[in-house]
Amino acid sequence: MNYPNGKKSPARASYTKTKPDFSNRGMTLEDDIAATNEYYRIANIANIHKKPTPIQIVDVHYPKRSAAVIKEAYFKQASTTDFNGVYRGRYVDFEAKETKNKTSFPLSNIHQHQIDHMKDCHQHGGICFLIVKFTVHDETYLFPAENLFSYWEVQLNGGRKSIPYLDIKEKGIALNFHFQARVDYAKAIDKLYF
């Protein structure tokens, strides 16, 4: 085809039909959970949000009057867990982690202050858990904090420094990917706590 400016249209690329790849849906686990939380909020199922990380801004650069660029900032304090809120009248608090490891979830991905925080919440009747995505298997699990605590104690006493994939698969609940509730953890909470 010739255009009015005298240029010719570029040659058409040949397209082959390929099976769509859903292994990395272009989202991270936290993005999927944030979308799920927004769906839960709109559908009046739960009110759960990502906690902001507290930072102290030290240096700001103003290249334009209408724009500011943070040049230097520090964490004010250690963050607790990623998400918290209310579901069916109960406080919910959880951490979300992804791993490329095929056979286990490394406990080095969790910090002592997060474990302490979850223990405090659990002690006061809160629902606490870990959502773990094994990216290699494209599988996501809700792993109750009560189970996480026992693996943490073993690690502190010189034992294994990870949770075996098969243990998470057995003691956790698989979370399937859905269109609206991408990581539908509310059904897993129902199964475990209600």
ABEGO torsion letter per residue (X at the ends): XBBAAGBBBBBBBBBBBBBBBAABAGBBAAAAAAAAAAAAAAAGABBBBBBBBBBBBABBBBABAABBBBABBBBABBBBBABBEBBGGBBBBBBBBBBABAABBBAAABBAAAAAAAAAAAAAGBBBBBBBBBAAAGBBBBBBAAAAAAAAAAAAAGBBABBBAAAAAAABBBBBBBAABABBAAAAAAAAAX
